[in-house]
Amino acid sequence: MALFASACERDYDDRELFSQVRVVMELPNGEECESAVAMESSFITEYNTHERYAFGGFKGNVASLQLRKGIYTMLLDVTLYFPDGTIRVARNADHTQPATAIKVLDDEQEIRLKMSYIR
């Protein structure tokens, strides 16, 4: 009876496959919001598998999420809530095409998105 070692078998750990991503919105004039909610038009799509992820909610100008390591296209439309009661809508569409996709390859990564007001 012959024994064969399987080089394909490997116990992967989530830390090897996923990245903890911190998304930071950079608002015009360095403004800070209390919170922000991603709108339905927002998307984060893994380029090869086309799997979609949600941004979720933001506390202040920051959201945290876990993404599988890979290349991503994204669009972020958010409703922003400011301390003075003002509500605005902002967008970042800098990474919607393959040529401008974001590489998420590190165990921890920060993505900074320059937002523009659209309303």
Secondary structure, DSSP 4 states (H G I P E B T S, - for coil): ------SS-----HHHHEEEEEEEEE-GGG---SEEEE-TT-EEEETTT--EE---EEETTEEEEEEESEEEEEEEEEEEE-TTS-EEEEEEEEE-SGGGPEEE-SSEEEEEEE-EE--
